[in-house]
């Protein structure tokens, strides 16, 4: 009985090279979505525009960031019905 060799990144790359340009672009989008998922109902372009808008608001001082500790405290207050 022979063991199946695990698929490597190099194997996947070689297979991807056989795809059309359009299929490779779709594959890139699909892979990227596994790293930084886009919220349901948003396109990549809409999500990117929203991130850019928020970053510009932060850089301009229009909004202030909060620390992780503040986010956790707020979440706890909401879970406990105090927020």
N, C-alpha and C positions, 0 to 999 in steps of 0.2 A: 504494500500500500504506500503510495507516494504522498508526501505532504504538499499542500498548496503553498507556494511562495507568496508572502504578503506583497501587496501592491505598494510600490514606492512613489515618492513625489516625482522622480524621474520618469517612471512609467506613466503616471497621470499626465505629465507634461508632453510626453511623446504622443499620447492619445489625443490630447487637446490640440496639438499641432495639425492633426488630421481634420479637424473641424473647419467649417467655413469661417470667414472673418466675423460674420454676424453671430454665429454660434459661439465663437470664442468670446465675443463681447458680452453675450448673454451669460456665459459661464462666469466671467469676471464679476458681473452684477450679482449672480447667485452666490458666488463665494464671498463677496464683500458683505452681502446680507447676513451671512453666518457670523461675521466678525462684529459688525455694527448694525444690528437689525433696524430697519426703518419701520416706524409705527404703521399699523394697519390703516389703510385708507389714504396713505400719502405716497406720492411718487418720489423717486430719488431726488428729482429736481426740487420738489416742494420741501422735502426734508432738508436738503442742503441750503435752500434759501432761508428756511426757518433758523437753522443753526447760525448762518451768517448774520441774520438780523439780530439774533440774541447776542452774538459776540460783539457786534457793533454797539448795541445798547450798553453792554458791560464796559467796553473800552471807552465810550463817551462819558461814562459816569451816570447815565440815565437810570441805570439799575445797579444795585450792589449785590455782590455775591454773598453767599452764606457758607459757613463752615459745615463740615460733615457733622460735627457735634450738634449744631443748630438744627440740621435736617433730622437727625435721629431724635432729638428732643421734641420737635414738632410732631413727628410720626407717633411717638409715644403718647403725647397729649391727645392726638386724634384717636388713637386706639383706645385710650382710657375715657373717651367722651368729654374731654376738656378742651377741645380745640376747634 
